[in-house]
Each structure stands twice: as C-alpha cells, then as structure tokens.
C-alpha cells in the first residue's frame, strides 16, 4: 500500500513562507531565515551586499519572491 496520504487542501507545514510579522519590507529575508533556521540579519546583509557589489538581479529577485510567495 502506498504511504502517500490524501491532502485536505490545507497549507503545507514545511517550506518557505513570507514572515510578514517579523519582516522589514515584505518579509522575504525573515521568511528565508525561518526556512533555513538562521538569523534574518545575515540574509538582509547578503541581499544588501549583493546589490552594492553590482549583482543587478537581487532587487528583481526579491520583488518576484515577495509577489509570488505566500
């Protein structure tokens, strides 16, 4: 017999979700931090550093994740 269970259409318990309560802008970095069990400040610093170092896709990626997720 299969170990798969029938879903009731509820939200998944694990995975990435925006954390709007602890977020500063959209909750993307705090959501990533919660999913990876790290501190959100490291994700925020990483996004800022990547943007300042000239990686031009960080801002569009951040906005896309904010609009698509949750």
C-alpha positions in Angstrom: 0.0 0.0 0.0 1.2 3.5 -0.8 2.5 5.7 2.0 1.0 8.8 0.4 -1.8 10.4 2.3 -4.7 12.3 0.8 -4.3 16.0 1.2 -7.2 18.0 2.6 -6.2 21.1 0.7 -4.6 22.8 3.7 -1.4 24.7 3.6 1.9 22.8 3.9 3.6 22.9 7.3 7.1 23.0 6.0 8.8 25.1 3.3 9.2 28.7 2.5 6.6 31.3 3.5 6.9 35.0 3.9 7.2 36.1 7.5 5.4 39.4 7.4 5.2 39.8 11.2 9.0 39.8 11.6 9.8 41.3 8.2 11.1 44.8 7.5 9.8 45.3 3.9 7.9 42.3 2.6 9.1 39.5 4.9 11.3 37.8 2.3 14.5 37.7 4.3 12.8 36.7 7.5 10.9 34.0 5.7 14.1 32.6 4.2 15.7 32.8 7.6 12.9 30.9 9.2 13.0 28.2 6.5 16.8 27.8 6.8 16.9 28.2 10.6 19.3 31.1 10.5 19.1 34.7 11.6 17.4 37.1 9.2 20.2 39.8 9.6 22.5 37.5 7.6 20.1 37.3 4.7 19.5 41.0 4.8 23.2 41.7 4.8 23.7 39.3 2.0 21.0 40.9 -0.2 22.4 44.4 0.5 26.0 43.3 -0.2 25.0 41.6 -3.4 23.2 44.7 -4.5 26.1 47.0 -3.7 28.6 44.7 -5.3 26.8 45.1 -8.6 24.7 41.9 -8.8 21.7 43.6 -10.5 19.3 40.7 -10.2 18.9 40.8 -6.4 16.3 43.5 -6.4 14.1 41.9 -9.1 14.5 38.5 -7.4 13.5 40.0 -4.1 10.4 41.6 -5.6 9.5 38.5 -7.5 9.7 36.3 -4.4 7.7 38.9 -2.5 4.9 38.8 -5.1 4.9 35.1 -5.8 5.3 33.6 -2.3 2.6 33.3 0.2 
